[in-house]
């Protein structure tokens, strides 16, 4: 067996999954490859100027573009930044805040919300000049679909319009950063509409 074939068998599937996005523990074959050959994967991704980040207790792994140093100043970026719309950003922040409160309560293993729950969360941030209720709800539905595409939400199999909030949000938006963004959103809402939204 050639060295290339051996490496492909060892961690090729995990490498492809990571290059496509987030690798979760429920992808059992790729996750096992990651755990068994983490060092090899880290070395491989380092050649692409990528950093492998793994949170074993939470069960996810992902790649991050390394900051350029002088030696790699001309190295092209492989990872592109996700560009979120304003509604997607607000929803992401509200979900992260909800996840923090959920974990602090410590009652259940995973946070599951319905689409209606997320519409209710977003109501305080709707433009009061826009009175088309259905149009507003469709905007939230589009934001939900985009966050599913980004693997921040996962539809629950067999349950219509219910989603698991994935814990990768904790890595993507640390709670310290969330608090600062949330304060900014509250200030914006107060200045625009004259009253704070519900806490």
Phi, psi and omega in degrees: 000132180289161179297322179297315179298320180297315179295321180297318179292326183289311185214017181300315182295320178294320180298316180297316180299318180292322178292336178274342181159220184271137174258120179256158182300333182289349169275079196300320182294309181294323180295319179294320175300317180301313182292322183283330187233037184300318180299317179296320178294318179299318179295318180298311182291332178298327178293340178261009181063037179243149177250131177269124179244126184233130172243093183296314180302322180274341175082044175210159177214151181203170181251148176226138176295130176288147174294138182290134169255181184297326181291331183248026185299327183262007183283131182289148176281133177267321183273132177261147179284140176284130178256117182255143175286171179301311178299321179296320180295315179299314181298318179299316179296316181294322177294320179296320178295318179296320179296320178298316178294322179297315181292325178296324178289325174064030184275319186231171184281322184222150179268121179239129180232152174269165174300323179296321176303316183288326174299315179299320179298327185274347187304322184294344184252008177286149176289117184291347177281342179265109185262004180277097184300316183295322178297320178298313182297321178297325176297319178292320179299321177295320179296319179299314180300320180293320179290333171293316179301324181275002179069022174274335175235146176231122177300140178277124181298135177079001179233117184287133173060037174231141190223141171272133175275115186282143185286353174301338177304330182293327178280322183289322180227092177302149187299328179297320180290322180299316181300318180295317179295319182296319177298319178299317179296319179296317180296317179300314182296319181296318181292325184279319187248353174083001178209144181288150175284171179295145178285000000 
